[in-house]
Amino acid sequence: MGNDELKRCPFCGGKAKVKFGQMMSCKDDLRNYDIPLKIECCVCGAHFDGLSVAKITSKLEIILLHNGYDKLAEKWNNRVGGE
């Protein structure tokens, strides 16, 4: 799901954008990294926060272990009455 599939802000109707935070190592497993996510309205600033988890291999490949974006986008797009 990309930016174009995000519904407009449920509060003001503004366009939504996705922001990614800085990767941080997980406290319980230093080989895994948390990637903070945010879907935010460009107009009023309303937002939902989420988290993805990735692992970096010895060959410096990034493997996504938990895709937090899909659940976050579903939460953002959810409307009362299924609109």
NORGICOR-V181562 format. One record per residue. N is the residue number from 1. OMEGA is omega in whole degrees, 0 to 359 (999 if undefined). NEAR is the number of other ideal C-beta (glycine too) atoms within 10 Angstrom. Layout:
<<N & OMEGA & NEAR> <N & OMEGA & NEAR>>
This chain:
<<1 & 181 & 13> <2 & 179 & 8> <3 & 183 & 11> <4 & 180 & 5> <5 & 177 & 9> <6 & 176 & 18> <7 & 177 & 14> <8 & 183 & 14> <9 & 179 & 20> <10 & 183 & 16> <11 & 184 & 11> <12 & 181 & 12> <13 & 180 & 11> <14 & 178 & 16> <15 & 180 & 12> <16 & 175 & 22> <17 & 179 & 13> <18 & 176 & 17> <19 & 176 & 11> <20 & 177 & 11> <21 & 180 & 12> <22 & 177 & 8> <23 & 178 & 14> <24 & 179 & 10> <25 & 179 & 12> <26 & 182 & 14> <27 & 185 & 8> <28 & 179 & 6> <29 & 186 & 11> <30 & 177 & 8> <31 & 180 & 10> <32 & 184 & 16> <33 & 174 & 18> <34 & 176 & 18> <35 & 180 & 20> <36 & 179 & 15> <37 & 175 & 20> <38 & 168 & 14> <39 & 189 & 22> <40 & 175 & 18> <41 & 180 & 20> <42 & 184 & 12> <43 & 186 & 14> <44 & 178 & 12> <45 & 176 & 11> <46 & 183 & 15> <47 & 170 & 15> <48 & 179 & 15> <49 & 177 & 14> <50 & 184 & 20> <51 & 169 & 14> <52 & 178 & 20> <53 & 180 & 17> <54 & 178 & 17> <55 & 176 & 14> <56 & 183 & 14> <57 & 178 & 9> <58 & 177 & 6> <59 & 180 & 5> <60 & 173 & 6> <61 & 178 & 9> <62 & 179 & 12> <63 & 180 & 10> <64 & 180 & 12> <65 & 179 & 13> <66 & 180 & 14> <67 & 180 & 15> <68 & 183 & 17> <69 & 184 & 19> <70 & 180 & 11> <71 & 179 & 15> <72 & 179 & 22> <73 & 177 & 22> <74 & 179 & 10> <75 & 179 & 12> <76 & 184 & 21> <77 & 182 & 16> <78 & 179 & 12> <79 & 175 & 9> <80 & 180 & 6> <81 & 175 & 4> <82 & 181 & 5> <83 & 999 & 8>>
